Amino acid sequence: MKANPEMDAAAEAATKELDKLDQQAVQQVADWWKANYLKAGHKRLARKLLERATSPVSELKELVS
């Protein structure tokens, strides 16, 4: 795969954001990912995770807070 400096920089920025989150929650998601990615694949897991982020429940929580 060809190196992409912009995506590498975006990944580093995302890592810094991840470091600011609740580390127990991050570990739970990391454990879930590790347990499932070999069978389901990264793209499918990412889609499932993003579905949670874009669900009406998530949108409602943002409106309430």
NORQUIVEN-V738337 format. One line per field, one symbol per residue. ss: DSSP state (2 for helix, 1 for strand, 0 for the rest). psi: psi as a letter, one per 20 degrees, with the letter a starting at -180 (. if undefined). burial: b if it has 24 or more other C-alpha atoms within 12 Angstrom, else e. A space follows every 50 residues. Layout:
ss = ???
psi = ???
burial = ???
This chain:
ss = 00002222222222222222002222222222222222220222222222 222002222222220
psi = ppqnhghghhhgghghghhirohggghgggggghiihhghqggggggggh hhhjqhgghghhhh.
burial = eeeeeeeeeeeeeeeeeeeeeeeeeeeeeeeeeeeeeeeeeeeeeeeeee eeeeeeeeeeeeeee
